[in-house]
Amino acid sequence: MAEGTSPRLAGRIAVITGASRGIGAAVAKRFATEGAHLVLLARTVGGLEEVDDEIQRAGAEAATLVPMDLRDGDQIDRLGAALYERFKRVDILVGNAGALGTLSPLPHVSPKDWEEVIAVNVTANWRLIRSLDPLLRQSDAGRAIFVTSGLGRMPIAYWGPYATSKASLEMLVRIYAAEVSKTKIRVNLLDPGIVRTAMRAKAFPGENPMSLKPPEAITDRFVELAEPVCTLNGERVQA
């Protein structure tokens, strides 16, 4: 937040998945500086606690930490009920968590790897929509942002599970956006481009990570799509 300006997300309740590192952690820290109360989801408790420590050292309020495996749909269902009990609403949902899977010819991909990528990148986001839609409708300006990839639009060899999952996610999100177009909810996709993350390093192990932009460099776009004044719906935004 620039000095002398008001927090752009003051008082907003923001749920962020994959919040223990990378893009999710960077968005969490930025949203905290913009005044949001954070509900942070990730599988690793230690990672969530580290992010929360950084947020509090920066002067923001402590986050609500939710260790969760997004492959467990029942946990996602319980999340919606728990957040309703505590906050009565959700203002912002950031569906950021993702799984890369195996980079391999399609016939060589194991069913287990395929199912995990689809479960995390597609099914979990549908379950989040299903669980949190009633809470987003309780907001005066519900905002949902889902992280996509250019690979969801490019049939590149060996990226089968990941690319298929992102193509599916884009259709899922656009359909949801169409369904809520007459409400106060706005739903969009954000393509972060090439960013310095652990997933990128796994996919391109020979690449110099310091040549890539850090996750902090793309948080402006997340704030823009999360603000109550945002009017975009069903759009695919490039960071």
Beta strands, then each sheet from edge to edge (+ up, - down):
strand 1: 13-17
strand 2: 37-42
strand 3: 64-67
strand 4: 92-95
strand 5: 143-147
strand 6: 186-191
strand 7: 236-238
sheet 1: 3+ 2+ 1+ 4+ 5+ 6+ 7+
end
